[in-house]
Amino acid sequence: MRKVLVMIMVFGLLFVFGCNKANVPNTDGNPAGEITQEENGQSVNNPFFKTDVEQLNYKGQFIFDDIVEKDVKLNIKEVSKLEDGIVYELRMDEIMEVPEERLSLGYFYVQKDKIYKIEPTEEKLGKIKDNGQLPEDGVIVCQDDEISDGLGEEKGFHRYLEVKGNVREYHSYDNLVESGYFETIVWEKGKGMISYRSGFGAGRDLIELNLESYSKQESGEQSNINISENSENFYGIWEFTEPVTVHGFTPEESMKYLGKQFIYMPQFCRCGPKGLNNPKYSIEKLEKENFGEDLQQYFDDKNIKGDFANKIVVFEDAEEKEKWEGFGNEFYKVGDKIIVDIDGKLFGMKRVFEGEVENYLVDEDTVHVGQKIGSLTVKSVEKYSEMISDITFSGEITVKGVYEWDYTGDGYGCVITLDEESGKIIPVFENFADETIILINNTETARKLLPKEFGEAEIVIDNYSIGFRQIMTCADLVRVISLGNAKE
């Protein structure tokens, strides 16, 4: 199960490669990341690198003196052809807000099964062009095998490579100092580089690029989903069609605990009190003779006709070793409905929405300053002992719910419990997806605008934040749109 508080896993330093000359054979099992020579370098074809275009469009975000968002063009320039591959430079067009030295993302040495990154300096460029040799400080940033760490939790310059279906994610960061440099490059098979991030410290001097034509909602191409030709689309919002009981609760209590709806999308799922970013859906087609007693009994009880069902299991990892432990982690797709296994019992659901659904689950591994979640933007990320203690957002948001004045643990104050719709549009942690209570920070303002001891209210809030504390979420009250009397 995913941990609520988790530190970014750290990985190895030993990606150094040597200046190999021609005709050095390629070998399997290359943990040091050494560059090896391969055949047919003049016609290298790597599915993770777009060699058939000279320019790609990206959505860019740049945080230097100000936060700037604009479309940018990334130029793909061939630098040199070597016997075993081709060296390219990836460089952005000039951007007023970005220093000259940050416009180039680096040189990328592309082999048919690997991509190496080389820092863009004149000395290294001369060595490549004049001698046909490669510098010794390049690193593997894309290949089919994951690269893990030798440093463990030791301070230093960390690098690691993750494999997630058709996606390769390269990460590096320096935690010797708080202001250390970090870089993330994400590649997708058939699309090339779909995302790039680099900067210092807590998002300082940040560059972020996302491929303009890339959409995480593209179910057919989604990298971390194993969808067979016989599978049926199950993405969307699903609602229970029958009474549900869980943990010995009554149907009414169970519905309040679980919520009326489950969400399954390519990039996240959200079921009751928990959610999961980047789920791995494993799909198995079951013929009728393999239904099992419980599923067959459900078919008989509900008079469902069908000779097969698609069994979907939700995993946390691409290797399908860690089954997600949230509700709705196993279900069956039958025609236009799904049948969800909850506490060993089966319950039917119907789809009430099919289309793009906004993801409000905060990924503790990747959250960063400037990131947009819904209509809000991450303003600051605070950590304690390498763990997230607080995330504050900028931007106003309108919510509805029931407010109440009471002792909060930090004195007498005001909290608002959001209604179901408002609870869906606030950023929350994955393992606290049902969090709906917000503490109002500015007590004096709240006392003037919310004078009763309790009541219904529609309000506008700002400086929304989440953290691991007694009341997990808090915000500043900006203004009141409407007030009403709450039911006793």
HELIX and SHEET records of a PDB file:
HELIX    1   1 GLY A   41  SER A   43  5                                   3    
HELIX    2   2 GLU A  100  ARG A  102  5                                   3    
HELIX    3   3 GLU A  122  ASN A  131  1                                  10    
HELIX    4   4 PRO A  251  LEU A  258  1                                   8    
HELIX    5   5 LYS A  288  ASN A  290  5                                   3    
HELIX    6   6 GLU A  293  ASP A  301  1                                   9    
HELIX    7   7 GLU A  420  GLY A  423  1                                   4    
HELIX    8   8 GLU A  430  PHE A  432  5                                   3    
HELIX    9   9 THR A  443  LEU A  449  1                                   7    
SHEET    1   A11 VAL A 139  GLN A 143  0                                        
SHEET    2   A11 LYS A 114  ILE A 118 -1                                        
SHEET    3   A11 SER A 104  VAL A 110 -1                                        
SHEET    4   A11 GLY A  85  MET A  92 -1                                        
SHEET    5   A11 ILE A  67  LEU A  82 -1                                        
SHEET    6   A11 GLN A  55  ILE A  63 -1                                        
SHEET    7   A11 ARG A 204  LEU A 211 -1                                        
SHEET    8   A11 GLY A 192  PHE A 200 -1                                        
SHEET    9   A11 TYR A 181  GLU A 188 -1                                        
SHEET   10   A11 VAL A 167  ASP A 174 -1                                        
SHEET   11   A11 PHE A 157  LYS A 164 -1                                        
SHEET    1   B10 ILE A 225  ASN A 226  0                                        
SHEET    2   B10 LYS A 280  GLU A 287  1                                        
SHEET    3   B10 PHE A 308  PHE A 315 -1                                        
SHEET    4   B10 GLU A 330  VAL A 334 -1                                        
SHEET    5   B10 LYS A 337  ILE A 342 -1                                        
SHEET    6   B10 LYS A 345  PHE A 353 -1                                        
SHEET    7   B10 GLY A 236  PHE A 240 -1                                        
SHEET    8   B10 GLN A 261  TYR A 264 -1                                        
SHEET    9   B10 PHE A 268  CYS A 271 -1                                        
SHEET   10   B10 LYS A 274  ASN A 277 -1                                        
SHEET    1   C 2 LEU A 361  VAL A 362  0                                        
SHEET    2   C 2 VAL A 428  PHE A 429  1                                        
SHEET    1   D 8 LYS A 372  ILE A 373  0                                        
SHEET    2   D 8 LEU A 376  TYR A 384 -1                                        
SHEET    3   D 8 MET A 387  SER A 394 -1                                        
SHEET    4   D 8 PHE A 454  ILE A 466 -1                                        
SHEET    5   D 8 ILE A 397  TYR A 407 -1                                        
SHEET    6   D 8 TYR A 412  LEU A 418 -1                                        
SHEET    7   D 8 ILE A 437  ILE A 440 -1                                        
SHEET    8   D 8 THR A 473  GLY A 484  1                                        
END                                                                             
